[in-house]
Amino acid sequence: MKVRIEQKELADAAKRAHRRLPSNPPVPIMAGLVIEATDVGAVTLSGFDYETSTRGTLDATVLEPGKVVVSGRMLADVAAALPPGPVDLVADEHHLDVTSPGNQFQLPLMPDGDYPNLPEAPAESGTVDGVLFATASVHAAAVAMPQKDAVGRFEAFGGTHVQAVGNRLRVRASDSYRMVEHTMPWTGTEGSLLIPAPDLAATAKALAGGEVAIGFPSAGNGVAALSNKQVAVTGRCIATEFPNIDRFFPKKDEAVGVATFDAADLVAAVKRAALVNEEDVKPIRIAFDGRGATVSGGTGGPSGRSHIDVEQEGLDGFEIAYRPGYLTSLIAPIEGAVRLWFSTPTKPALVEPVDDDTYRAVLMPVRV
């Protein structure tokens, strides 16, 4: 194999692929990256950890086609350290020479016959704006149940559910105490996928910028695909259905009252009140009166409270408690005004922006 490629192209691709490799691979070959150059002038750089595969297409000049496997960490480190300019990759039976003017590295080859075949990606189902999708996926991952807790009957809560219905794409997650749903424009066919939330967030961030193509898993194939013009990623889906959380979103016409806050003011008040809590899981309380709302924290020792302005209807004398981190996590995506619909102090509240119908959330209160 003999290839000439720009240093930045190589460094960026190696960094992306290396990030997805296992830190403690079950077998040494899984710490490798596959470089493949074809006689049609295409060069790909691929990595796989048995769950997620990453394949990057690079602009390069192919002088001799070939395929090699080298240490992903070593290739990423060497490529990043080289100065800008052309880099030559030349392989023989035992080594890959990585050279640029004044620099030469020799990387031992790993046995390419031992490297597993990458999963076959499903056909493209449609496209979505990459920035919107990344923002929603990262936020969903912050709400999903931690992987160590998502076992047994909670396995679905460790994932992010992506579903295309008509011309809208929904990105949803829950840890059974919080539920979030982001919606955005979608061009394509209907379908759905459920991927471990941290994996989807990492992939969506890497692909952000321009359009992202999504391939929903086909029947009998639990692999989904996400890609842009430079990178294609496949991921194994969680082998269970995501619960129907629509029924848990409270109906506005059944609420006893509604409050409209400035989102930034409410987050700041919650964080101030939580300062006196001895543990992060201790709740803060929100009490409404005719003049606004008081956000307070602390029990049986230090205490603190903040009074903030709020537009309210039907809530005079109403009080409810939440875990502070949970409440602020649901308000985080909202700029401007946020509206909370309440029923009783023991039932979930509906959280939504005032001027944006692309996001909604549900939060369970804490009994105090």
C-alpha positions, 0 to 999 in steps of 0.5 A: 500500500502506498498513499499520500494524504494531508496531515490534517485529514489523517489526524482528524480521521484517526482521532475520531476513529480512535476515540471509539475504540475500547480502552481495554480491548478483549483481544489486542486486535480490537485496539487497531484501526484499519486503513484500506486504499482501493484502486479507485482512489478511495481511502477509508479508516475504520475502527470497531469495538463489537458494538460501534463501528466508525468508517471515515472516507479520506481525500487522498492519492492512492499510488498502490492499493492495499489494506493494513491494521495498525495500533489506533492510539499510535496512529492517532498520536503520530498523525497529530504530532506531524506538521501540516502538509502531505504525509506518505503511508507506505506499507510492506509485510511487517510495517507501515512507514508514516513519513513527511518532510523531515519526519519518519515513523515506522508502525508495526502491522497487526494481523489484518486477518484477525480483524472482525468484519464490520457490520453491514450498514442499513440503507439510508432512511432519511436526513436531519439537521446535524446540529439539532440532532446533536443538541437533542441527543446530548441532552437526552443522554444527560436524562437517560438512566446510567448504563450501570443501572439500566439492566433487566427491565430497565434496559430501555431507559439506558438508551435514546429512542429516535423515531421518525413519524411523518415529517418529524423526528422525535428524540426521547429519553427517560430514567423513569423520573424524568422524560424528555422529547425533542422534535425536529424536521425530518425528510425520509421514511418512518422508522425507529432505533434505540441505541445506548444514550452515551454512544448516540450522543458521542456519534451525533456530536462527531457528525454535527454540521450539515445534514446527518443521514440515519439508517433505521435497523431493518427487520432481523438486523439490530444495527442502525447507521448514522453518517455525513459526507465524511464519516459513517457510524454503525451501532448495535441497537438495544434489543428491547422496545422503548416504553410508550412514554406519551401517556405519562405526559400530563394533559394541560386541561387536567392541570390545577394550575400553570406557572410561567418563569424566566428559565434562567431566573428559575435555574439560578434560584434552584441552584442557590437553594440547593447550596444548603442541602447536605446531599445533591439528592435532597429536594428543593421546594417551590411554594407559590403565593399571590406575589410570586414563588419562593424556592427554598432548600435545607431541612433541619439545619442550614436553610436558604430561600429565594423569591422570584417573579412568576406569572401564575394561575390557580397556584396560590398556596400550592407547594411542590418539591423536586431534586434540584439537578433533575429540575435544572436538567429539564430547563437547561435547553430552554431559552426565555420563558418556561411554563410548568403545568401542575396537578398535585404535589405528588404527580408529575408536572409538564415542562415546556418552553413558552414559544417553542413546540419542539421540546417538552419534558416531564418531572416527578416530584419528591415527597417531603 
